[in-house]
């Protein structure tokens, strides 16, 4: 994850991609 993106948002994106 990039430091620019908040931990909460980054974790959410990671979970989203994991679903795919």
CHARMM-style PDB file with segment names, atoms N, HN, CA, C and O in Angstrom:
ATOM      1  N   UNK     1       0.849  -1.208   0.000  1.00  0.00      PROA
ATOM      2  CA  UNK     1       0.000   0.000   0.000  1.00  0.00      PROA
ATOM      3  C   UNK     1       0.878   1.249   0.000  1.00  0.00      PROA
ATOM      4  O   UNK     1       1.975   1.252   0.559  1.00  0.00      PROA
ATOM      5  N   UNK     2       0.392   2.277  -0.618  1.00  0.00      PROA
ATOM      6  HN  UNK     2      -0.499   2.274  -1.072  1.00  0.00      PROA
ATOM      7  CA  UNK     2       1.165   3.511  -0.674  1.00  0.00      PROA
ATOM      8  C   UNK     2       0.895   4.368   0.547  1.00  0.00      PROA
ATOM      9  O   UNK     2      -0.226   4.394   1.055  1.00  0.00      PROA
ATOM     10  N   UNK     3       1.919   5.071   1.022  1.00  0.00      PROA
ATOM     11  HN  UNK     3       2.830   5.049   0.609  1.00  0.00      PROA
ATOM     12  CA  UNK     3       1.776   5.903   2.212  1.00  0.00      PROA
ATOM     13  C   UNK     3       0.803   7.050   1.980  1.00  0.00      PROA
ATOM     14  O   UNK     3       0.259   7.614   2.929  1.00  0.00      PROA
ATOM     15  N   UNK     4       0.584   7.393   0.704  1.00  0.00      PROA
ATOM     16  HN  UNK     4       1.026   6.935  -0.067  1.00  0.00      PROA
ATOM     17  CA  UNK     4      -0.301   8.507   0.390  1.00  0.00      PROA
ATOM     18  C   UNK     4      -1.739   8.177   0.748  1.00  0.00      PROA
ATOM     19  O   UNK     4      -2.520   9.049   1.128  1.00  0.00      PROA
ATOM     20  N   UNK     5      -2.074   6.892   0.620  1.00  0.00      PROA
ATOM     21  HN  UNK     5      -1.439   6.183   0.312  1.00  0.00      PROA
ATOM     22  CA  UNK     5      -3.447   6.483   0.907  1.00  0.00      PROA
ATOM     23  C   UNK     5      -3.599   6.137   2.389  1.00  0.00      PROA
ATOM     24  O   UNK     5      -2.766   5.414   2.935  1.00  0.00      PROA
ATOM     25  N   UNK     6      -4.646   6.638   3.052  1.00  0.00      PROA
ATOM     26  HN  UNK     6      -5.323   7.225   2.609  1.00  0.00      PROA
ATOM     27  CA  UNK     6      -4.910   6.344   4.463  1.00  0.00      PROA
ATOM     28  C   UNK     6      -4.973   4.846   4.707  1.00  0.00      PROA
ATOM     29  O   UNK     6      -5.384   4.084   3.832  1.00  0.00      PROA
ATOM     30  N   UNK     7      -4.566   4.424   5.897  1.00  0.00      PROA
ATOM     31  HN  UNK     7      -4.232   5.043   6.608  1.00  0.00      PROA
ATOM     32  CA  UNK     7      -4.550   2.997   6.225  1.00  0.00      PROA
ATOM     33  C   UNK     7      -5.945   2.400   6.100  1.00  0.00      PROA
ATOM     34  O   UNK     7      -6.102   1.271   5.634  1.00  0.00      PROA
ATOM     35  N   UNK     8      -6.954   3.156   6.513  1.00  0.00      PROA
ATOM     36  HN  UNK     8      -6.826   4.073   6.891  1.00  0.00      PROA
ATOM     37  CA  UNK     8      -8.325   2.652   6.467  1.00  0.00      PROA
ATOM     38  C   UNK     8      -8.764   2.441   5.023  1.00  0.00      PROA
ATOM     39  O   UNK     8      -9.356   1.414   4.691  1.00  0.00      PROA
ATOM     40  N   UNK     9      -8.473   3.412   4.173  1.00  0.00      PROA
ATOM     41  HN  UNK     9      -7.992   4.246   4.443  1.00  0.00      PROA
ATOM     42  CA  UNK     9      -8.888   3.319   2.782  1.00  0.00      PROA
ATOM     43  C   UNK     9      -8.091   2.240   2.068  1.00  0.00      PROA
ATOM     44  O   UNK     9      -8.641   1.476   1.274  1.00  0.00      PROA
ATOM     45  N   UNK    10      -6.791   2.178   2.353  1.00  0.00      PROA
ATOM     46  HN  UNK    10      -6.345   2.798   2.998  1.00  0.00      PROA
ATOM     47  CA  UNK    10      -5.933   1.183   1.703  1.00  0.00      PROA
ATOM     48  C   UNK    10      -6.367  -0.224   2.077  1.00  0.00      PROA
ATOM     49  O   UNK    10      -6.414  -1.114   1.229  1.00  0.00      PROA
ATOM     50  N   UNK    11      -6.686  -0.423   3.362  1.00  0.00      PROA
ATOM     51  HN  UNK    11      -6.648   0.300   4.051  1.00  0.00      PROA
ATOM     52  CA  UNK    11      -7.109  -1.752   3.817  1.00  0.00      PROA
ATOM     53  C   UNK    11      -8.422  -2.134   3.136  1.00  0.00      PROA
ATOM     54  O   UNK    11      -8.645  -3.295   2.793  1.00  0.00      PROA
ATOM     55  N   UNK    12      -9.283  -1.138   2.947  1.00  0.00      PROA
ATOM     56  HN  UNK    12      -9.102  -0.195   3.226  1.00  0.00      PROA
ATOM     57  CA  UNK    12     -10.566  -1.396   2.302  1.00  0.00      PROA
ATOM     58  C   UNK    12     -10.343  -1.808   0.851  1.00  0.00      PROA
ATOM     59  O   UNK    12     -10.988  -2.729   0.350  1.00  0.00      PROA
ATOM     60  N   UNK    13      -9.426  -1.121   0.184  1.00  0.00      PROA
ATOM     61  HN  UNK    13      -8.902  -0.372   0.591  1.00  0.00      PROA
ATOM     62  CA  UNK    13      -9.128  -1.455  -1.203  1.00  0.00      PROA
ATOM     63  C   UNK    13      -8.528  -2.845  -1.292  1.00  0.00      PROA
ATOM     64  O   UNK    13      -8.860  -3.611  -2.197  1.00  0.00      PROA
ATOM     65  N   UNK    14      -7.647  -3.175  -0.361  1.00  0.00      PROA
ATOM     66  HN  UNK    14      -7.377  -2.553   0.374  1.00  0.00      PROA
ATOM     67  CA  UNK    14      -7.017  -4.493  -0.354  1.00  0.00      PROA
ATOM     68  C   UNK    14      -8.080  -5.570  -0.199  1.00  0.00      PROA
ATOM     69  O   UNK    14      -8.040  -6.581  -0.901  1.00  0.00      PROA
ATOM     70  N   UNK    15      -9.026  -5.372   0.704  1.00  0.00      PROA
ATOM     71  HN  UNK    15      -9.059  -4.551   1.275  1.00  0.00      PROA
ATOM     72  CA  UNK    15     -10.093  -6.350   0.925  1.00  0.00      PROA
ATOM     73  C   UNK    15     -10.934  -6.475  -0.347  1.00  0.00      PROA
ATOM     74  O   UNK    15     -11.365  -7.569  -0.710  1.00  0.00      PROA
ATOM     75  N   UNK    16     -11.160  -5.349  -1.014  1.00  0.00      PROA
ATOM     76  HN  UNK    16     -10.810  -4.460  -0.719  1.00  0.00      PROA
ATOM     77  CA  UNK    16     -11.960  -5.351  -2.237  1.00  0.00      PROA
ATOM     78  C   UNK    16     -11.286  -6.191  -3.310  1.00  0.00      PROA
ATOM     79  O   UNK    16     -11.935  -6.995  -3.980  1.00  0.00      PROA
ATOM     80  N   UNK    17      -9.967  -5.999  -3.470  1.00  0.00      PROA
ATOM     81  HN  UNK    17      -9.440  -5.346  -2.925  1.00  0.00      PROA
ATOM     82  CA  UNK    17      -9.235  -6.753  -4.490  1.00  0.00      PROA
ATOM     83  C   UNK    17      -9.157  -8.225  -4.109  1.00  0.00      PROA
ATOM     84  O   UNK    17      -9.166  -9.098  -4.977  1.00  0.00      PROA
ATOM     85  N   UNK    18      -9.080  -8.498  -2.812  1.00  0.00      PROA
ATOM     86  HN  UNK    18      -9.072  -7.789  -2.107  1.00  0.00      PROA
ATOM     87  CA  UNK    18      -8.989  -9.889  -2.370  1.00  0.00      PROA
ATOM     88  C   UNK    18     -10.264 -10.642  -2.728  1.00  0.00      PROA
ATOM     89  O   UNK    18     -10.222 -11.837  -3.020  1.00  0.00      PROA
ATOM     90  N   UNK    19     -11.395  -9.945  -2.706  1.00  0.00      PROA
ATOM     91  HN  UNK    19     -11.429  -8.974  -2.470  1.00  0.00      PROA
ATOM     92  CA  UNK    19     -12.673 -10.577  -3.058  1.00  0.00      PROA
ATOM     93  C   UNK    19     -12.614 -11.029  -4.516  1.00  0.00      PROA
ATOM     94  O   UNK    19     -13.113 -12.100  -4.862  1.00  0.00      PROA
ATOM     95  N   UNK    20     -12.000 -10.203  -5.367  1.00  0.00      PROA
ATOM     96  HN  UNK    20     -11.595  -9.333  -5.086  1.00  0.00      PROA
ATOM     97  CA  UNK    20     -11.873 -10.551  -6.771  1.00  0.00      PROA
ATOM     98  C   UNK    20     -10.894 -11.693  -6.926  1.00  0.00      PROA
ATOM     99  OT1 UNK    20     -10.642 -12.143  -8.043  1.00  0.00      PROA
TER     100      UNK     20
END
